[in-house]
């Protein structure tokens, strides 16, 4: 796990918001919007890069730049992780899925190599067992068969504080390629402002992939 830092709740500017929403049975909220993949998809095809892992890299990179996506609740405390990694669903040959975690790396080549190895291992040995002691992750899933307009995740109560990110089937809109993208977060730790910041950062990476992607 990465380094963690404890938040001083009495000095934290979000303390009232945190306590208000943390007391709710279901404190999560979800925002769905379309991302523009036009430049990204052209770049990815020219480089022969895998769609899922390359998008996952850029999404994880954008998420790590928003500190609110790295906050977690542990008991009565709030911590901030130095880095968070994507925990993904991997579709098996039999139509079921398993969970796997790809350790995040700022370097795209390293991340994509890890992703390929991790996904291959998950396909060979699928499991839905999760590490209950690990919260330095963001849950990711993709639904490439549906261009959805809303998304809901199953959550055990009391709710955890791990963000959930999903995307669906991309589609053409005139001369653009759009992708439905969903972000779910704990409202005690993040607001619409922070989700919006993530969307903006990710869209910037997608718009200038040659400039922002450190791949081969």
Buried (B, 14 or more C-beta within 10 A) or exposed (E): BEEBEEBEEEEEEBBEBBEEBBEEEEBBBBBBBBBBBBBBBEBBEEEEBBBBBBBBBBBBBBBBBBEBBBBBBEEEEBBBBEBBBBBBBBBEEEEEBBBBBBBBBEEBEBBBEBBEEBBEEBBEEBEEEEEEEEBBBBBBBBBEEEBBEEBEEEBEEEBBBBBBBBBBEBEEEEEEBBBBBBBBBBBBBBBEEBBBBBBEBBBEBBBEBEEBBEBE
